[in-house]
């Protein structure tokens, strides 16, 4: 029995400092807040809440366009050196607080830092994934971090290329996931809001999750508390996001089919179950080996363009190559 991998809970009990990352950009950092509450209750003393330098910004300067029937397709990937008031720990790793801004706006990382009085951080994903992994590993050692958790919402990190649907936003998740596989400290991938992004069919998601579980990659779970749900609703009121709210909605019992406006004016149907309110933890190495195999190529690339080409060779659209905005009415 000595070959059994420790669950996240077991590692957390022995950890003093943790670094939590929302891996997909936009509001993914919101899914680190329940983890912050959980780890704090276990006695973890210092916790960093981070996101990546990727935002879905409209021309109006908000996260959601004010124009009806207008959808943002391509995210803005910015350089962390642009963040006013940030403390650079390396060329692509910055600490932020509620007073920081980038291009005249506050990102979710800055809002979370301000609202919950925590140390925020941003990882720059606009250059080389390989170099970012080296930088981050060094920074984590300097900060004496002994636990890393990358939180994702929905399903797209479980994309293998054999699914019925093509995911809308796989690239930034895959870059972050690749970085996580190169860290030298205990690292966990956390799936929040099971399937609630509508990017993969639930049959495909369950098949791929099963592959990872059978390979020994499942490392525990955490069910959202009432406080977690309230905290998610609180930040979503300040940073409206079409996906990030669903775990909290499910935790409050609003189960079944819901309409979500994402990248099309007609909406996408998402189905919430009690599982949507549970965070599942996996070994990122197993996830990449068994399912998200494109990550093995993306993590060694020297530029964002090269990473995009990996997906294009799979006939998958990288979100960073799309047009900025589509106005569906003439």
C-alpha positions, 0 to 999 in steps of 0.5 A: 500500500506504500505506492498510494498517492497522498490525497490533497487533504493529506498534503494540505495538513502538512503545508504551511504555504500554498499557491492557488492559481485560476488556470484559464484566465478571466474569472478562474481565480474565483474558484480558488476562494473556496480552496482558500477557505478550506486550506485556512481551516486546515491550518495553512498559514500563508496562501497566495491567490493567483490568475493568469494574464488573460482577460475577456475584455470588451471595447467598452472596457468591461468584462461583458459587452454592453452591446446586445447580441455582441460577443467577445471571442478572443481574450486579451493577453497582456504583459505583467510588466504593464500592471501599475503598482505590481511587485515583479518577482520575475519577468512573468510573475507579479504580486498584486493588490486591490490598488493595482490596475492594468490598462486602466482596469482592475482584473479579478486578481486585484478585486479578489485581493481587495475584497478578501484581504489576501495576497494576489498574483498574476502569471504572464502567459503571453510568452514562452510556456517553457520559460514561465515554468522555470521562472515559477518554480524558482519563485515558489521556492523563494516564497517557500511554497510547499503546496500548489493547486491549479483551479479550473472550472468546467471541462475543457482541460479534459479535452483529448481531441476525440470529443464530439465538441471542440472546446472554446477556450483550451489554449490558456488552460493547457499552457497553465496545465503544462507549467504545473507538470514542471513544478518541483513541489506537490501540485494538484489540478482542481476541477470546479463546477463539473461540466458547467462551462458547456465546452465538452459533452458530459459523456465525453467528460465522464469518459475522460475523467474515468481514464484519469481515475483508472490511472490513479490520478484522482486525489480527493474532493471538497464540497462547497460550504455555504460560506464558499457559495456566498463568497463566490456570489459576492465576487461575481457581483463585482466581476460578472462572469457567465461560468464562474457562478455555477458552482455556487448556484448548484450549492444553493440547490438550483439544479437542472438545466440553465441557459448560459450566454457565452460566445453566442447570443442564443445561449448554451444549455448547461446542466447543474447537478450536486456534483457541480458544487464539488471540487475534484482533485487530480494529479496533473501528470496523469491528466496530461498523460492519459487525456490532455496529451497536447499539453506535452507539446505545448509546455515545451514551446518558446512562444505563444504563437508556437503553442497556438500552432500545436492546437491548429495542427489538431484542427482545434481553434486556439482562442487567442487566434480568433477575431476580437468581437462578433456583432450578430446584428447588422 
